[in-house]
C-alpha cells in the first residue's frame, strides 16, 4: 500500500447525486495530488434495484465534470472471489450459517430494546451445525476497535456490541460489508474516503479484515451533507441528479467549485480577503484532506447560483458561447457571442438566455411614456434627442458599427444634453423595456440597420 489508490463505490440504484459527487471529487483530488490511482467501482450486488440507466447516469455525470477514473470495476464480476473468501471463513470456523426466521430476529431486537441494550444478533447456530441460511461472522471479539480516521481522529467501538453480523445471503450473494472488504483488499485500496454515514460499518469491516489477514486502509469519513433545516440532505431539500444541474444551465466549473467547499475550505490568510472561486487546477494545489471539517455541510442552492453567476461573468467568451449553444433556440448562430458578451452579467443560469435574447430580438409595441424618461423629458425633447441620435449613428461605417464606436460617436451629444436625456430614450427605443442591457451593448448586438430601424419606429410613436 505504498502507492495511493482510492475509490468511489456508488450503487446503481439511483442517479449520481451531490453526496457521491463530493466523494468522487475529494478522492479524485487526493489521488491526483499524490500521483495515485482513482478507481470507480460499481457496487451492483443489489440486483433487484440496480439498473443500467443509473450506472450510465453515474458515468455521464463524472464525464461531464471531468472527473476521469483510472480503473473501472463492477462487484457482480467478483462473485467467485467473494465465494472463495466466504468459504475460507466458514472452513476456519470464523463464519457460520444462520437460519433464524425474520420473526425471531425481530423478537430478539425488541427484547434488547426493552432491556436498553445495543441491538445485535447473538446466534445459537455458531457451532456450525446448520448448513443453510445467511452467513454470519462469528464475533468472539471483546476488544475495543479503534478506527484511525484522517478527519475524525481516533474513534473507538466496543466489538462485543456488534454481535454476529451478516456477511452474505449465500456463498453466491455477498453483502455490503463483506464485499467492500474483499474488493478493497483485491484492488490494493490505500485510502477509503467516504461519507460519515459509513463510519458505523467500519468496525465490522476491520473485524473481517483481521479474520482474513487483510491490511486495513487509511480511513477518512467526510461530514454529512445537510439541508437548510440542518437535517440530512434529501429530495425534499431539492436534492437532484447531478446531470439535472447541467440541464438547468449550471456550468460544470461552478458545480465543482460549489461541491469542493461542502465541508472543506482552505485556511484564511491574515490580511487577505477570503477566497471562494477556485479553478480545478487551484483545488489540486490547495485541497487538504486533513482540513476537511467534522461538522455537517449545508447544501444551499442559493450559493450554487452565486457561483454560477460569477463563472458566467468571467468565463472566456469563446468557451461561454460554446456552452450556450444548446440552450438557445433563437437562430442567432452568427452573433451568439455578441449576445453572450452583453447578457453574461444579467443571467444566473444558461437557461435564462433564451428569454433574454427573445426580449432583445422580438421587440413589441413601444410605450410612449417609457421614452420620456419617467416624465423628465417632454415629447418634443425626446423626439429631438432621438433624431439627433439617428443622424449621428447613420453616419457611422456599418462594418465598424459596434458598442465602442457607438459610445464614441455619441460622446459629444452626451456632454451637451446630459447622459440621461440621451441614453434613456436610446435604450428604451432599442429594448422597449423598463429594464434591459445598456444602450451601447444593445446597439452593438443589433447592428446599425436594426438600431436605426428601432429608433425611427420609436420616433414615430412620439409624433
C-alpha positions as CSV (number, residue, x, y, z in Angstrom):
1,X,0.0,0.0,0.0
2,X,2.9,2.4,-0.6
3,X,1.1,3.8,-3.7
4,X,-2.0,5.9,-3.1
5,X,-5.1,4.1,-4.5
6,X,-8.6,5.4,-3.8
7,X,-12.0,4.5,-5.0
8,X,-15.6,5.6,-5.0
9,X,-18.2,2.9,-4.9
10,X,-21.6,4.1,-5.9
11,X,-24.6,1.8,-6.1
12,X,-26.5,1.9,-9.4
13,X,-29.8,2.0,-7.5
14,X,-30.3,5.7,-8.2
15,X,-28.8,8.7,-10.1
16,X,-25.5,10.3,-9.3
17,X,-26.3,12.8,-6.6
18,X,-24.3,15.5,-4.9
19,X,-23.1,13.4,-2.0
20,X,-21.5,10.8,-4.3
21,X,-20.1,13.7,-6.4
22,X,-18.4,15.2,-3.4
23,X,-16.9,11.8,-2.5
24,X,-15.7,11.5,-6.1
25,X,-14.2,15.0,-6.2
26,X,-12.3,14.6,-2.9
27,X,-11.0,11.1,-3.9
28,X,-10.0,12.4,-7.3
29,X,-8.2,15.4,-5.9
30,X,-6.3,13.3,-3.3
31,X,-5.3,10.7,-6.0
32,X,-4.1,13.4,-8.4
33,X,-2.1,15.2,-5.6
34,X,-0.3,12.0,-4.7
35,X,0.2,10.7,-8.3
36,X,-2.1,7.9,-7.3
37,X,-5.0,5.9,-8.9
38,X,-8.7,6.7,-8.8
39,X,-11.0,3.7,-9.1
40,X,-14.7,3.7,-10.0
41,X,-16.3,0.6,-8.5
42,X,-19.9,0.0,-9.2
43,X,-21.5,-1.8,-6.2
44,X,-24.3,-3.6,-8.0
45,X,-24.8,-6.6,-5.7
46,X,-28.4,-5.4,-5.1
47,X,-29.6,-7.0,-8.4
48,X,-33.2,-6.1,-7.9
49,X,-32.7,-2.4,-7.6
50,X,-29.6,-2.0,-9.7
51,X,-30.4,-0.5,-13.2
52,X,-28.2,0.0,-16.3
53,X,-29.6,3.5,-16.7
54,X,-28.4,4.5,-13.2
55,X,-24.9,3.3,-14.0
56,X,-25.0,5.2,-17.3
57,X,-26.0,8.3,-15.3
58,X,-23.1,7.9,-12.9
59,X,-20.6,7.7,-15.8
60,X,-22.3,10.6,-17.6
61,X,-22.1,12.9,-14.6
62,X,-18.5,12.1,-13.9
63,X,-17.6,12.6,-17.5
64,X,-19.4,16.0,-17.7
65,X,-17.4,17.3,-14.7
66,X,-14.1,16.0,-15.9
67,X,-13.5,13.5,-13.1
68,X,-11.8,10.8,-15.1
69,X,-11.2,7.5,-13.4
70,X,-8.1,5.3,-13.9
71,X,-9.8,1.9,-13.3
72,X,-13.3,0.6,-13.5
73,X,-15.0,-2.5,-11.9
74,X,-18.3,-4.0,-11.0
75,X,-19.0,-6.0,-7.9
76,X,-21.1,-8.6,-9.8
77,X,-18.0,-9.6,-11.7
78,X,-16.3,-10.6,-8.4
79,X,-18.8,-13.3,-7.2
80,X,-16.2,-16.1,-7.4
81,X,-13.7,-14.1,-5.3
82,X,-16.3,-13.4,-2.6
83,X,-17.2,-17.1,-2.6
84,X,-13.6,-18.1,-2.1
85,X,-13.1,-15.9,1.0
86,X,-16.5,-16.8,2.4
87,X,-15.6,-20.4,2.2
88,X,-12.3,-19.6,3.9
89,X,-14.1,-18.1,6.9
90,X,-16.5,-21.0,7.1
91,X,-13.7,-23.5,6.9
92,X,-11.8,-21.7,9.6
93,X,-14.7,-21.5,12.0
94,X,-14.8,-17.7,11.7
95,X,-18.2,-17.7,10.0
96,X,-21.3,-19.9,10.1
97,X,-24.8,-20.4,8.7
98,X,-27.8,-18.9,10.5
99,X,-31.4,-19.8,9.6
100,X,-33.2,-17.8,12.2
101,X,-36.5,-16.5,10.8
102,X,-37.2,-12.8,10.5
103,X,-39.8,-13.0,13.3
104,X,-37.3,-14.5,15.7
105,X,-34.8,-11.7,14.9
106,X,-37.4,-9.1,15.5
107,X,-38.3,-10.6,18.8
108,X,-34.7,-10.6,19.8
109,X,-34.3,-7.0,18.8
110,X,-37.5,-6.0,20.7
111,X,-36.2,-7.7,23.9
112,X,-32.8,-5.9,23.6
113,X,-34.6,-2.6,23.1
114,X,-36.7,-3.2,26.2
115,X,-33.6,-4.0,28.2
116,X,-31.9,-0.9,26.7
117,X,-29.2,-3.0,25.2
118,X,-27.4,-2.4,21.8
119,X,-29.4,-4.2,19.1
120,X,-27.4,-7.1,17.8
121,X,-27.9,-10.8,16.9
122,X,-26.3,-13.3,19.2
123,X,-26.8,-16.6,17.3
124,X,-27.4,-20.1,18.6
125,X,-26.1,-21.7,15.5
126,X,-22.5,-20.6,16.0
127,X,-21.3,-24.2,16.3
128,X,-21.6,-24.7,12.5
129,X,-24.3,-27.5,12.8
130,X,-26.6,-25.6,10.4
131,X,-25.7,-25.8,6.7
132,X,-28.2,-23.3,5.2
133,X,-29.4,-19.7,5.8
134,X,-27.5,-16.5,5.7
135,X,-23.8,-16.5,6.5
136,X,-22.8,-14.6,9.7
137,X,-19.4,-13.6,11.1
138,X,-18.6,-15.3,14.4
139,X,-17.8,-12.4,16.5
140,X,-16.0,-13.5,19.6
141,X,-14.1,-10.3,20.0
142,X,-14.3,-8.4,23.3
143,X,-11.7,-5.8,22.4
144,X,-12.1,-2.2,21.6
145,X,-11.8,-1.4,17.9
146,X,-10.1,1.9,17.1
147,X,-10.8,3.5,13.8
148,X,-8.0,5.8,12.9
149,X,-9.5,8.5,10.7
150,X,-7.8,11.4,9.0
151,X,-10.7,13.7,9.5
152,X,-12.2,12.5,12.8
153,X,-9.1,11.3,14.6
154,X,-9.5,8.0,16.6
155,X,-13.0,6.7,17.0
156,X,-13.4,3.7,19.4
157,X,-16.1,1.0,19.2
158,X,-16.9,-1.9,21.5
159,X,-16.6,-5.0,19.3
160,X,-18.9,-7.1,21.6
161,X,-21.8,-4.8,20.8
162,X,-21.7,-5.7,17.1
163,X,-23.0,-9.3,17.6
164,X,-22.8,-11.9,14.9
165,X,-23.3,-9.7,11.9
166,X,-24.3,-10.9,8.5
167,X,-21.7,-11.4,5.7
168,X,-23.7,-12.9,2.8
169,X,-27.2,-14.3,1.9
170,X,-25.4,-17.3,0.5
171,X,-22.0,-18.2,-1.0
172,X,-23.2,-16.6,-4.2
173,X,-24.6,-13.4,-2.7
174,X,-22.1,-11.4,-0.6
175,X,-23.5,-8.5,1.3
176,X,-22.1,-4.9,1.5
177,X,-19.6,-5.1,4.4
178,X,-18.0,-8.3,3.2
179,X,-17.9,-7.4,-0.5
180,X,-16.3,-4.0,0.3
181,X,-13.6,-5.5,2.4
182,X,-12.7,-8.1,-0.2
183,X,-12.7,-5.5,-3.0
184,X,-10.6,-3.0,-1.2
185,X,-8.0,-5.7,-0.5
186,X,-8.0,-7.2,-4.0
187,X,-7.7,-3.7,-5.5
188,X,-5.0,-2.6,-3.1
189,X,-7.0,0.4,-1.9
190,X,-4.8,2.5,0.3
191,X,-7.3,5.2,1.5
192,X,-11.1,4.9,1.9
193,X,-12.6,8.4,1.7
194,X,-16.3,8.3,2.1
195,X,-19.3,9.8,3.9
196,X,-19.7,9.8,7.7
197,X,-22.8,7.6,7.3
198,X,-20.4,4.7,6.6
199,X,-18.4,5.2,9.9
200,X,-20.6,2.7,11.9
201,X,-19.8,0.0,9.3
202,X,-16.0,0.4,9.7
203,X,-15.5,-1.7,12.9
204,X,-17.3,-4.6,11.3
205,X,-15.1,-4.2,8.2
206,X,-12.0,-4.1,10.4
207,X,-13.0,-7.4,12.1
208,X,-13.4,-9.0,8.7
209,X,-10.0,-7.7,7.6
210,X,-8.4,-9.2,10.7
211,X,-10.2,-12.6,10.2
212,X,-8.9,-12.8,6.6
213,X,-5.4,-11.4,7.4
214,X,-6.0,-8.4,5.2
215,X,-4.4,-5.0,5.6
216,X,-6.5,-2.0,6.9
217,X,-6.7,1.0,4.6
218,X,-6.5,4.5,6.0
219,X,-9.9,6.0,6.6
220,X,-11.3,9.5,6.1
221,X,-15.1,10.0,6.8
222,X,-16.5,13.2,5.3
223,X,-19.2,15.2,7.2
224,X,-22.8,14.7,6.3
225,X,-24.5,16.9,3.7
226,X,-27.4,18.8,5.3
227,X,-30.4,20.7,4.1
228,X,-31.2,24.3,5.2
229,X,-33.0,22.9,8.3
230,X,-29.8,21.0,9.2
231,X,-31.4,17.6,8.7
232,X,-29.8,15.1,6.4
233,X,-30.0,16.2,2.7
234,X,-32.9,14.5,0.9
235,X,-35.2,15.0,-2.1
236,X,-37.4,17.3,0.0
237,X,-34.5,19.8,0.2
238,X,-34.3,19.8,-3.6
239,X,-31.6,17.2,-3.9
240,X,-31.4,16.0,-7.5
241,X,-29.3,14.1,-10.0
242,X,-26.0,15.9,-10.9
243,X,-26.9,15.8,-14.6
244,X,-30.0,17.8,-13.8
245,X,-27.8,20.7,-12.8
246,X,-26.4,20.7,-16.3
247,X,-29.9,20.7,-17.8
248,X,-30.8,23.6,-15.5
249,X,-28.0,25.7,-17.0
250,X,-25.2,25.4,-14.4
251,X,-21.6,25.4,-15.6
252,X,-19.5,22.4,-14.6
253,X,-16.8,24.6,-13.1
254,X,-19.4,26.3,-10.9
255,X,-20.7,22.9,-9.7
256,X,-17.2,21.6,-9.0
257,X,-16.3,24.8,-7.0
258,X,-19.5,24.6,-5.0
259,X,-19.1,21.0,-4.1
260,X,-15.4,21.4,-3.2
261,X,-16.4,23.8,-0.4
262,X,-19.0,21.5,1.1
263,X,-17.1,20.6,4.2
264,X,-13.7,22.0,3.2
265,X,-12.2,25.4,2.8
266,X,-8.5,26.4,2.7
267,X,-7.3,28.3,5.8
268,X,-7.8,32.0,5.7
269,X,-4.7,34.1,5.1
270,X,-4.4,37.0,7.5
271,X,-4.9,40.3,5.8
272,X,-6.3,38.8,2.6
273,X,-9.9,38.7,1.6
274,X,-11.4,35.2,1.9
275,X,-11.2,33.5,-1.5
276,X,-14.1,31.4,-2.8
277,X,-13.5,31.0,-6.5
278,X,-11.2,28.1,-7.3
279,X,-10.4,26.5,-10.6
280,X,-9.8,22.8,-10.7
281,X,-6.1,23.5,-11.0
282,X,-6.2,25.6,-7.9
283,X,-8.1,23.0,-6.0
284,X,-5.4,20.5,-6.9
285,X,-2.8,22.7,-5.2
286,X,-4.8,23.8,-2.2
287,X,-7.1,20.8,-1.2
288,X,-6.0,19.2,2.1
289,X,-7.9,16.1,3.3
290,X,-6.8,16.8,6.8
291,X,-8.5,20.2,6.8
292,X,-12.0,18.7,6.0
293,X,-14.3,19.7,8.8
294,X,-16.1,17.3,11.1
295,X,-19.4,19.2,11.3
296,X,-22.2,18.8,8.7
297,X,-22.0,20.9,5.5
298,X,-25.2,22.7,4.5
299,X,-26.1,22.5,0.8
300,X,-27.5,25.9,-0.1
301,X,-28.5,26.1,-3.8
302,X,-28.6,29.9,-3.5
303,X,-24.8,29.6,-3.1
304,X,-24.6,27.5,-6.2
305,X,-26.5,30.2,-8.0
306,X,-23.9,32.7,-6.8
307,X,-21.1,30.6,-8.1
308,X,-22.7,30.1,-11.4
309,X,-23.4,33.8,-11.9
310,X,-19.7,34.5,-11.1
311,X,-18.5,31.9,-13.6
312,X,-20.8,33.2,-16.3
313,X,-19.3,36.7,-15.8
314,X,-15.7,35.7,-16.2
315,X,-15.6,32.5,-18.3
316,X,-13.7,33.2,-21.6
317,X,-16.3,34.4,-24.1
318,X,-15.4,31.7,-26.7
319,X,-15.9,29.0,-24.0
320,X,-19.1,30.5,-22.7
321,X,-20.6,30.8,-26.2
322,X,-19.9,27.2,-26.9
323,X,-21.6,26.2,-23.6
324,X,-24.6,28.4,-24.5
325,X,-25.3,26.8,-27.9
326,X,-27.5,24.0,-26.6
327,X,-29.6,26.4,-24.5
328,X,-30.5,28.9,-27.3
329,X,-33.4,28.2,-29.6
330,X,-33.4,31.6,-31.4
331,X,-31.5,31.5,-34.7
332,X,-28.6,33.7,-33.7
333,X,-25.6,31.5,-34.6
334,X,-23.7,34.3,-36.3
335,X,-24.0,36.7,-33.4
336,X,-24.3,34.5,-30.3
337,X,-21.0,35.6,-28.9
338,X,-22.2,39.2,-29.1
339,X,-25.3,38.3,-27.1
340,X,-23.3,36.4,-24.6
341,X,-21.0,39.3,-24.1
342,X,-24.0,41.6,-23.4
343,X,-26.1,39.1,-21.3
344,X,-23.5,37.2,-19.3
345,X,-23.8,39.7,-16.4
346,X,-27.6,39.6,-16.4
347,X,-28.2,35.8,-16.1
348,X,-27.8,33.2,-13.4
349,X,-28.3,30.1,-15.5
350,X,-27.8,29.4,-19.1
351,X,-31.5,28.6,-19.3
352,X,-32.1,32.3,-18.7
353,X,-30.5,33.1,-22.1
354,X,-33.5,32.3,-24.4
355,X,-36.0,34.7,-22.8
356,X,-33.3,37.4,-22.6
357,X,-32.4,37.0,-26.3
358,X,-36.0,36.9,-27.3
359,X,-36.7,40.2,-25.4
360,X,-33.9,41.8,-27.4
361,X,-34.8,40.4,-30.8
362,X,-38.6,40.4,-30.7
363,X,-39.5,43.9,-29.6
364,X,-43.2,44.6,-29.1
365,X,-45.1,47.9,-29.4
366,X,-43.5,50.9,-27.7
367,X,-45.0,52.6,-24.7
368,X,-44.6,56.3,-25.5
369,X,-44.4,57.1,-21.7
370,X,-41.3,54.8,-21.5
371,X,-39.4,57.0,-23.9
372,X,-39.9,60.1,-21.8
373,X,-37.6,59.1,-19.0
374,X,-40.2,58.9,-16.3
375,X,-41.6,62.4,-17.3
376,X,-38.2,64.1,-17.2
377,X,-38.4,64.8,-21.0
378,X,-41.3,66.3,-23.0
379,X,-42.5,64.6,-26.1
380,X,-40.7,67.2,-28.3
381,X,-37.4,66.8,-26.3
382,X,-37.4,63.1,-26.6
383,X,-38.3,63.2,-30.3
384,X,-35.4,65.7,-30.9
385,X,-32.9,63.7,-29.0
386,X,-33.8,60.5,-30.9
387,X,-33.5,62.5,-34.2
388,X,-30.0,63.6,-33.1
389,X,-29.0,60.0,-32.3
390,X,-30.3,58.7,-35.6
391,X,-28.3,61.4,-37.5
392,X,-25.1,60.6,-35.7
393,X,-25.4,56.8,-35.9
394,X,-26.4,56.8,-39.6
395,X,-23.1,58.4,-40.4
396,X,-21.0,55.5,-39.0
397,X,-19.5,52.9,-41.2
398,X,-21.7,49.8,-41.0
399,X,-18.7,47.5,-41.0
400,X,-17.3,49.1,-37.8
401,X,-20.6,49.6,-36.0
402,X,-20.2,48.1,-32.5
403,X,-20.5,49.0,-28.9
404,X,-17.3,51.1,-28.7
405,X,-18.0,53.0,-31.9
406,X,-21.5,53.9,-30.8
407,X,-20.3,55.1,-27.5
408,X,-17.5,57.2,-29.0
409,X,-19.8,58.7,-31.6
410,X,-22.3,59.9,-29.0
411,X,-19.8,61.4,-26.6
412,X,-20.3,65.0,-27.6
413,X,-24.1,64.7,-27.6
414,X,-23.9,63.2,-24.1
415,X,-21.8,66.1,-22.9
416,X,-24.1,68.6,-24.5
417,X,-27.6,67.3,-23.5
418,X,-26.7,65.1,-20.5
419,X,-26.4,61.3,-20.2
420,X,-29.9,60.5,-19.0
421,X,-31.6,62.6,-21.7
422,X,-29.8,60.7,-24.5
423,X,-29.2,57.2,-23.1
424,X,-32.7,56.7,-21.7
425,X,-34.6,57.2,-24.9
426,X,-31.8,55.3,-26.8
427,X,-32.1,52.3,-24.5
428,X,-35.9,52.4,-24.4
429,X,-36.0,52.7,-28.2
430,X,-33.8,49.6,-28.7
431,X,-35.3,47.4,-26.0
432,X,-38.9,48.7,-25.5
433,X,-38.5,47.6,-21.8
434,X,-38.1,49.3,-18.4
435,X,-35.1,47.1,-17.7
436,X,-32.6,45.8,-20.3
437,X,-28.9,45.7,-21.1
438,X,-27.2,49.0,-21.7
439,X,-27.9,51.1,-24.9
440,X,-24.4,50.8,-26.3
441,X,-24.4,47.0,-25.7
442,X,-27.8,46.7,-27.4
443,X,-26.7,48.7,-30.4
444,X,-23.6,46.6,-30.8
445,X,-25.6,43.4,-30.8
446,X,-28.4,44.7,-33.0
447,X,-26.2,46.2,-35.6
448,X,-26.6,49.5,-37.5
449,X,-29.6,48.6,-39.7
450,X,-31.8,47.3,-36.8
451,X,-30.7,50.0,-34.4
452,X,-31.7,52.8,-36.9
453,X,-34.9,51.0,-37.7
454,X,-35.9,50.8,-34.0
455,X,-35.0,54.4,-33.3
456,X,-37.2,55.5,-36.2
457,X,-40.0,53.3,-35.1
458,X,-39.8,54.8,-31.6
459,X,-39.7,58.3,-33.1
460,X,-43.0,57.6,-34.9
461,X,-44.7,56.8,-31.6
462,X,-43.8,60.3,-30.4
463,X,-45.4,62.1,-33.4
